[in-house]
Amino acid sequence: MRSLFTYSLALISLSACSLTHESGDQVADSVSDHPPRSVIINAEDLKGDVALSEDAELTFAKDFRETLSREIYPGDILNIRYDLNRITECPSTGRSYLQYITGYYQADDQPAQTFDYVPTYTTRDRLQEANIRVPEGKQLSVWFYSVDTNECESWDSNYGQNFIIPISERALPESGEESLISFLADGAVLQDQQLKSGSLMTVRYDLERLKECESYQNQRPQWGITGHMKTDLSEESLFNVTESSEGDLVALDVSLEVPPGDTLYLWFTATNRYGCYQEDQGASFDLNGTPATEESSSF
């Protein structure tokens, strides 16, 4: 069994996370019989109830325990599991009763984002699940809002203080190791270490980023994706990020040497034999400063 870690939920008030109705009135927290949580308990205490995966899992249990399975890092997939029985103010009455729960998350002072759970009345004793990608930042705030078909509203927000989870910094590989740049399906771009001219990098590209030109004939792919690379001091060069394998188009991990320059540009184009063309503007990378992040700039 892999080891698990226990982490603290620092209870701090964040003005950017204040919870209000559309009218602007302050929202009262729905969990009135339980004090604010200050610590995420050891995840091993829930090992009989929680099926752990390689993705990080944040569990909000019906007994008002909050558990994080491991440290979280920018770019991680975080599975947020929420038990509907935490919402006690709204009785499930009515023949066609449905409850809608929206989760909110915010990194530092960045704008809050939302995720939704599937509306249901059949899983009152089970955890609902939703995945988010951990943003860049030092801490992640999470809170929940519920409304049902009876127009009953409630909040689970640690009494307005929200549930706070620290975001850890990834340890960078030893200098000289080949760096990895990942272009993910959801548009994110991740870089694991600083790039330098003359060093090696692996480019990993998810084909879901460019799908408009996808086409097949006689069970053979008729399309492909090409990578483009240049710096402010070098000419453009091309490389393939796909190949045909067993009747399908598959992605390649491409090892490249970083050209000389101060800024590296990577972008991608998809084409097919029927004239389709689609471009992914990719990202730019500083070759002399700090590593790029999930929000690497476009050029």
N, C-alpha and C positions, 0 to 999 in steps of 0.2 A: 504494500500500500504506500502510495507516495505521501511524503510528509506534507502537512498543512500548517498554515501560519495563522496567527491571531492578530488582528489589527484594530486600532482604535477608531471610533467615530467621534471626532472632535465636534462638540456641540457649540457652534459659533453662529451668531446672528449675521446673516448676509442681507444687506438692504436690497441688493439686486434680486434676491429670491423671495421678497415679501409676497405673501399669498393674498390675493384680493379677488372679490367678485368683480364682474364687469362694471358694477356701480362704483367700485373703488373702496368699498367697506372692507375692513379687515376680516379675514376668514378665521373662524375658530377651528382648531384641530378636532377631528372626530374621535380620536382615541382618548377618552376622558378618564378612564380608570387606570391608566398606566403612566408612570413618570417618564420623562424624556430618557432616551437611551444614550449612554456615554461610552459604551464599549461594544465592539462586535465580538461575540463569544467564539470560542474555539469551534471551528467547523467540524471537528471530529465528534463533538457532542451530538451532531445531527446526522451522522453517517448512515443511520438506519432509515432516515427520511429523505435524504438528498442524494440523488445520483450525480456524482461529480464527473466533469468532463475536462478536456484539455483547456477549453475556454474558461476564463474566470467566471465564477458564479456568485452573485449577491442575492441572498435569500431573505425575504421578509416573511417570517413564519406566523402562523395564526396565534401563537402564544407571545407575540411581540418581541421575538428574538430576531436580530439582524446578523447575518453571518456572511463573511467574505471568504471564499475558498482559498484565495492566494492573492499576492500583490497584483495590482493592475498597473499597466504601462500605457503610454500613448500609443494608439493604433490597435490595442487589444480589442477583441470581441468580448463584451461583458454580457453574460446572460443574467437578466434580472428576473427573479422568480418571486411572484407575489401571491400570497394566500388571500382569497376573497373574504375569508372570515375575519380579517382585521377590520373590515368596515362593519360596524355594529349599529350605526345610527339609523340605517335605512332598512326597514323590514321588507322582506321579499314577498310582497303581496300582489295579487292580480294574476289573472289567468295567463297573460302574455308578458309576465315580468321579465325585464332584461336590465342588467347592470353594465354600465360602461365605465371603464377605468382608464384614465390617461396618466402616464408617468411623465415626469419632468426631470431633466438633468441639465446641469450647468457646470462648466469648468471655470473656476475663478470668477472673473467679472465678465465673461463672455455672455452673449445672449443665450437665454434658456432655450432648449430644444425639447421636443415631446416624442413619446412613443405610446402606442395604444395596445391594449390587450383585447382579445376577441370577446365581444359581448356574449354573456352566457348566463344561464340559470341552472345548468346541469353540473357544474363543477365547484359547488360551494365548499367541498372538503378537499379540493386539490389546488395545487399551485398553478398559476398561470405563468407563462414565460414570454419574454420579449428580449431581443438582442439589440445592443447599441455598440457603436465603436467609441472607445474611450478617446476623448479629445486631448489635445495638448494642454498642459496646465499642471498645477501643483495639487489641487484638490477637486473632487467631484461632489457636487450636491445633488441629492435625489429626493423627490417628494411625489405624492400621488393625489389625484383628484377623482372623485367618484360621483356619477349622476345616474339615476335610473329612470325607468319609464313612469314612475310616480313623481318625477321631478324633485326627488330628494337628493340633496347635494351633501358631500362630506369630503374632508381632507385627511390625509395621513402624512403629516409633515414634521413629526417630532416637535409638536407644539410651536410651529412656525420657525423653528431653528433649522429644519431640514436634516437629512441624514448625510453626513460628511465623510467621504472616503479619501484618503491620501492617494495621489497618483505618483508612482515611483519613477525614477529616472533609470533608463536602461543602461547597463554597463556596456561601454563600447568595446568592440574587439580590439585585441592588441594591434598596435601600429604595424602596418605592413601586411596584415591579412586582407584578403580580397573583400571589398565591401559589396553589399547587396542593396540594390534599388528595386523596390516592388511597386508596380503600377496596379493597384487593386481594382476590383470590379466596381466598387461604389464610388470611384473617382479619386480616392485617396492615393497619395504617393508617399511611401515610407523609405527612409534611408538609414542604415544602421551605423554608419560611421562617416567621418570626414573624408571627402574625396580630395585627392592630390594629383596633379599632373604626373603622368608616368606610372601611376599605380593601377592595379587591376580592379575592375568592378564587374559584378554580375547583374544583368538587367533581366528582371522577371516581369512578364506582361500578361495580364489576364485578358483573354479574348472577349470577355463580356463588355469591355470598354468600347469595342468597335464591332457592331453586329449588323449594321445596315447592309453590308455587302455580302453577308453570308449566303452562299449558294452551292448547290450540288447538282451533278448530272451523272447518271449511271452509278450512283452511290460513290462518287468521287468529289472531293471538294474542288470548287472552281474559284476559290477566293484565297487571299492571303494577306498578312499584315507585315509591313516593312518598318523597321526602326530607322530614325534619322538622328545623327549626332554631329555636333560641331561645337567649337568654342569661339570666343572672341578673337582668337589668334589662328584658328585652323579652319580648313575648308570642310564642307559637309561630306559625311561618309554615310553609307547605308549598311544595314545588317538585317537579316531575317529573324523574326521572332516566332515564326510558325513553320511547321512542316506537315506533310500529309502522312498519316499513319493509319493503316487498316481502315481505309475509307472515311477517315475523319481528319479534321484539322486540329492539331495539337500545338500547345505553346512550348517554346524552347527557353531554357535558361542560357543566356548568351553572355560569354565572358569577353570583355573588351578592355583595351588599355585606354586610360583617360588621356586625351590629347593635351598639349601645352596650352595654357591660357589661364584667365582669372574666373571665367564663368562657363559652365558646361550647359548645353541645351540638348534635351532629348525630346523628340516628338515622334508620332507614329501615323502611318496612313494605311488604310485598308482599300483594296481594289479587287475586282473580279473580272472575268473574261467578257462580261457583258457591258462594261463601261462604268460600273459603279465606282464611286470614289468617296471616302469618308476620312476625315482627319481628326486626330486627337492631339491637341496642342501640347500635351505633356507637361514638362516642368523644367525650370532652370536650377542650377546648383552652383553654389559658391565654392570655388576650389581653394580658397585661402582663409575662409572664416569658419563659422559654426555649421554643423550638419543641417541639412534641410529637414523639414518635418512633414507631417501629414498634409499641411497646407502649403507645400512648396509652390513658389510663384510660377505663373505661366509667363511666356514671353511673346 
